[in-house]
Amino acid sequence: MFDSELPDAECELVARRLARDDQLKGQWSRYALIGAVIREEPLRARRSAAGIMVGSGVAGRVAQTLELDEAAAAGEGGRVAGSAAAGQRSGAGGSLAHWARPVAGLGIAAGVAALSILWLQSRTQTLDPSSALASTVVPADGRVLGAAASAGVEIVVAPPSLVDARAPGDPGASVGRSGEQSSAAGSMREPRSYVVPMPSKQTPALTTPQLANYVVAHSEYSGPMARRSTLSALVAADSAGEPAAAAGSAAAADVR
Amino acid sequence: MLRQAAAGVLSICGLLGTAAALADEAAVPVTPRDSPRAWLQRMNEALTSRNYDGTFFHVRDGRVETLRIIHRVHDGEVRERLVSLDGSGREFIRQGAELVCYLPDQQMVLVERRAEDGPLLGNLPRFDDGTAELYDFRSAEPLRFNGRDARLISVTPRDAFRYGYRIWIDERTAMPLKTQLCDDRGRVIEQIVFSSLALSSVIPDSAFLPELSTEGFQWLRQDSRSPVGAATVAWGALRLPPGFRMLSQGLQRMPGATQPVAHLVFSDGVASVSVFVESPRQGVSAEERRGGAANLGSSAAYSTFVDGYQVTAVGEVPAKTVRFIAGQVRAARSRPSPGPAPVTPLPSAQVPAFVPRDGGRR
């Protein structure tokens, strides 16, 4: 629907459902807005239905989205968010034309749209990384820092803030999207805070000794950054459901 | 924008003490020291040569794990401890050539040992001009990250056979404060974000002791004293993804394995892929022979069977790359046994961008 990949007939079906399902509509609008924000497209509506100016920076827009999200969650916000994304009023009686225009105008690439959806789905299924970050860091690091400082070592990273270059004084947004970058840097694309949920192909055989051996042996030939990343993944691997397979009895070929 | 960029570059040059004349705003020269590749080189050196103790978040697949890394270089010996602070409780402890992997969830300890200690920085990828054809290296104007002056360096692949990186590098220490692994479309696959990082001149030995009890654990070691013997079959790849070259191949013992495994290393200068070839085994089912893929964080693996040998490619590259390479591996030629040496490193002239730490001594 975002990228005209959906057949016309199905588009119409979705559009009809959007017209009567406020919750779906709010969700759809947020996807659209997320996509637009990700691509740093100028939003059509600089002023949302709630009467709040959308900030010029990405952070502002994200913050705006968050507020809208909260509003949506609160109840009748679905319509508010919808208005912000589409730049139009989209009440329950909104006609198809109201939806067709933003569809054409936004033109979101398939990848980004799918990505946003996947991301949001994953947030409902798994631990929300950002909130986990925010909650984990704060208490622990203060102590670590204090001890380290007294020992006279050089502190490179001063926690608790994982919320890097974000505009200060925006705690609500920080909790929701820690790691979101607000400083666009020239030609470089804006870094994203989320992690693409890869299709989980993890099977019990994944961390069997054979594969672990291979990965460890391979890491010796990686650059230091890749090595750290590889070993971190191995250390952090979820052990749930893994059989304590003996070496040699499990083949990496089993891994699917 | 241009003025901002020029001002940024000017301020860096001021910091570096190179008062270069930057009159022309349109063509801002990048000093070699300030180039993205120079930053990456410095970061690699910092990661391998400095003493540090840090806590970071490893984020992938929507999951977050807190890990601690302690790294020390003392009298030329590297000690490193990587421990999961939540979840599995796994610990990896490296001392010199030995890497001990404590896997409490498996009641198992793997001991991986390199045959000898090589020069510490020997296997850092070097970013040469060939690499520049495969990746786009960029650096942003200086920015602030977590209260520090930092550089954002991006390494963007020019095709889908490799991953890219975005790295926030601390200006003063060249340590990476945050790393994102991205696919060729810039989507983040994995993040590592330091929540605390301290550089310290002295880190006691006690910091490198495991915290867990290994009572009742199964220890799997490779017997490095017995010779691995000569390779009876040399392996090679018919075709490789653009930019990849084979750097070395040799035999190596795996902990717990009875037969030595042929280990081939391929690299494009940034990413590397290992191919392991195991001798035919008894009782391999038809289903196993179909092979399969696995993901482990940023690493992908693909396993297949060639002439009864199990061929597995592993690397921090997209799944299609390991699949491609694994599917191209063939026995190049049979060698008379006993062969002259178990290791057949390529001539150094063919290894411009990547030198294995051990010089291909396996």
Chai-1 contact restraints between the chains, C-beta under 6 A:
chainA,res_idxA,chainB,res_idxB,connection_type,confidence,min_distance_angstrom,max_distance_angstrom,comment,restraint_id
A,S122,B,G62,contact,1.0,0.0,6.0,A-B,restraint_1
A,T126,B,G62,contact,1.0,0.0,6.0,A-B,restraint_2
A,P129,B,V59,contact,1.0,0.0,6.0,A-B,restraint_3
A,P129,B,V64,contact,1.0,0.0,6.0,A-B,restraint_4
A,A132,B,V64,contact,1.0,0.0,6.0,A-B,restraint_5
A,L133,B,F57,contact,1.0,0.0,6.0,A-B,restraint_6
A,V137,B,S195,contact,1.0,0.0,6.0,A-B,restraint_7
A,D141,B,S195,contact,1.0,0.0,6.0,A-B,restraint_8
A,D141,B,S196,contact,1.0,0.0,6.0,A-B,restraint_9
A,V144,B,S196,contact,1.0,0.0,6.0,A-B,restraint_10
A,A148,B,A198,contact,1.0,0.0,6.0,A-B,restraint_11
A,V153,B,A198,contact,1.0,0.0,6.0,A-B,restraint_12
A,V153,B,S200,contact,1.0,0.0,6.0,A-B,restraint_13
A,E154,B,L199,contact,1.0,0.0,6.0,A-B,restraint_14
A,I155,B,A198,contact,1.0,0.0,6.0,A-B,restraint_15
A,V156,B,D170,contact,1.0,0.0,6.0,A-B,restraint_16
A,V156,B,T173,contact,1.0,0.0,6.0,A-B,restraint_17
A,V156,B,M175,contact,1.0,0.0,6.0,A-B,restraint_18
A,V156,B,L197,contact,1.0,0.0,6.0,A-B,restraint_19
A,V156,B,L199,contact,1.0,0.0,6.0,A-B,restraint_20
A,V157,B,N146,contact,1.0,0.0,6.0,A-B,restraint_21
A,V157,B,L177,contact,1.0,0.0,6.0,A-B,restraint_22
A,V157,B,F194,contact,1.0,0.0,6.0,A-B,restraint_23
A,V157,B,S196,contact,1.0,0.0,6.0,A-B,restraint_24
A,V157,B,L197,contact,1.0,0.0,6.0,A-B,restraint_25
A,A158,B,G147,contact,1.0,0.0,6.0,A-B,restraint_26
A,P159,B,S195,contact,1.0,0.0,6.0,A-B,restraint_27
A,P159,B,S196,contact,1.0,0.0,6.0,A-B,restraint_28
A,L162,B,V193,contact,1.0,0.0,6.0,A-B,restraint_29
A,D164,B,F145,contact,1.0,0.0,6.0,A-B,restraint_30
A,D164,B,N146,contact,1.0,0.0,6.0,A-B,restraint_31
A,S183,B,L143,contact,1.0,0.0,6.0,A-B,restraint_32
A,A185,B,A140,contact,1.0,0.0,6.0,A-B,restraint_33
A,A185,B,L152,contact,1.0,0.0,6.0,A-B,restraint_34
A,G186,B,A140,contact,1.0,0.0,6.0,A-B,restraint_35
A,M188,B,R138,contact,1.0,0.0,6.0,A-B,restraint_36
A,M188,B,A140,contact,1.0,0.0,6.0,A-B,restraint_37
A,M188,B,S154,contact,1.0,0.0,6.0,A-B,restraint_38
A,R189,B,G186,contact,1.0,0.0,6.0,A-B,restraint_39
A,P191,B,R166,contact,1.0,0.0,6.0,A-B,restraint_40
A,R192,B,V188,contact,1.0,0.0,6.0,A-B,restraint_41
A,V195,B,V59,contact,1.0,0.0,6.0,A-B,restraint_42
A,V195,B,R60,contact,1.0,0.0,6.0,A-B,restraint_43
A,V195,B,V188,contact,1.0,0.0,6.0,A-B,restraint_44
A,V195,B,Q191,contact,1.0,0.0,6.0,A-B,restraint_45
A,V196,B,R187,contact,1.0,0.0,6.0,A-B,restraint_46
A,V196,B,V188,contact,1.0,0.0,6.0,A-B,restraint_47
A,V196,B,I189,contact,1.0,0.0,6.0,A-B,restraint_48
A,P197,B,D61,contact,1.0,0.0,6.0,A-B,restraint_49
A,P197,B,G62,contact,1.0,0.0,6.0,A-B,restraint_50
A,M198,B,D61,contact,1.0,0.0,6.0,A-B,restraint_51
A,K201,B,N295,contact,1.0,0.0,6.0,A-B,restraint_52
A,L206,B,A294,contact,1.0,0.0,6.0,A-B,restraint_53
A,P209,B,G256,contact,1.0,0.0,6.0,A-B,restraint_54
A,N213,B,M254,contact,1.0,0.0,6.0,A-B,restraint_55
A,Y214,B,F276,contact,1.0,0.0,6.0,A-B,restraint_56
A,Y214,B,T312,contact,1.0,0.0,6.0,A-B,restraint_57
A,Y214,B,V314,contact,1.0,0.0,6.0,A-B,restraint_58
A,V215,B,L296,contact,1.0,0.0,6.0,A-B,restraint_59
A,V215,B,S299,contact,1.0,0.0,6.0,A-B,restraint_60
A,V215,B,V314,contact,1.0,0.0,6.0,A-B,restraint_61
A,V216,B,E112,contact,1.0,0.0,6.0,A-B,restraint_62
A,H218,B,S274,contact,1.0,0.0,6.0,A-B,restraint_63
A,H218,B,V314,contact,1.0,0.0,6.0,A-B,restraint_64
A,Y221,B,V265,contact,1.0,0.0,6.0,A-B,restraint_65
A,Y221,B,S272,contact,1.0,0.0,6.0,A-B,restraint_66
A,Y221,B,P356,contact,1.0,0.0,6.0,A-B,restraint_67
A,S222,B,S272,contact,1.0,0.0,6.0,A-B,restraint_68
A,G223,B,P125,contact,1.0,0.0,6.0,A-B,restraint_69
A,P224,B,N44,contact,1.0,0.0,6.0,A-B,restraint_70
A,P224,B,L47,contact,1.0,0.0,6.0,A-B,restraint_71
A,P224,B,T48,contact,1.0,0.0,6.0,A-B,restraint_72
A,A226,B,E316,contact,1.0,0.0,6.0,A-B,restraint_73
A,S229,B,S298,contact,1.0,0.0,6.0,A-B,restraint_74
A,T230,B,S299,contact,1.0,0.0,6.0,A-B,restraint_75
A,L231,B,L82,contact,1.0,0.0,6.0,A-B,restraint_76
A,L231,B,F92,contact,1.0,0.0,6.0,A-B,restraint_77
A,S232,B,H58,contact,1.0,0.0,6.0,A-B,restraint_78
A,S232,B,L67,contact,1.0,0.0,6.0,A-B,restraint_79
A,A233,B,L296,contact,1.0,0.0,6.0,A-B,restraint_80
A,A233,B,G297,contact,1.0,0.0,6.0,A-B,restraint_81
A,V235,B,L82,contact,1.0,0.0,6.0,A-B,restraint_82
A,V235,B,S84,contact,1.0,0.0,6.0,A-B,restraint_83
A,V235,B,R90,contact,1.0,0.0,6.0,A-B,restraint_84
A,V235,B,F92,contact,1.0,0.0,6.0,A-B,restraint_85
A,A236,B,H58,contact,1.0,0.0,6.0,A-B,restraint_86
A,A236,B,E65,contact,1.0,0.0,6.0,A-B,restraint_87
A,A236,B,S84,contact,1.0,0.0,6.0,A-B,restraint_88
A,S239,B,S88,contact,1.0,0.0,6.0,A-B,restraint_89
A,S239,B,D105,contact,1.0,0.0,6.0,A-B,restraint_90
A,A244,B,Q106,contact,1.0,0.0,6.0,A-B,restraint_91
A,A244,B,Q107,contact,1.0,0.0,6.0,A-B,restraint_92
A,A247,B,L220,contact,1.0,0.0,6.0,A-B,restraint_93
A,A247,B,G256,contact,1.0,0.0,6.0,A-B,restraint_94
A,G248,B,A257,contact,1.0,0.0,6.0,A-B,restraint_95
A,A251,B,E288,contact,1.0,0.0,6.0,A-B,restraint_96
A,A252,B,S303,contact,1.0,0.0,6.0,A-B,restraint_97
A,A252,B,T312,contact,1.0,0.0,6.0,A-B,restraint_98
A,A253,B,E288,contact,1.0,0.0,6.0,A-B,restraint_99
A,A253,B,G291,contact,1.0,0.0,6.0,A-B,restraint_100
A,A253,B,G292,contact,1.0,0.0,6.0,A-B,restraint_101
A,A253,B,S303,contact,1.0,0.0,6.0,A-B,restraint_102
A,V255,B,G292,contact,1.0,0.0,6.0,A-B,restraint_103
A,V255,B,A294,contact,1.0,0.0,6.0,A-B,restraint_104
A,R256,B,G292,contact,1.0,0.0,6.0,A-B,restraint_105
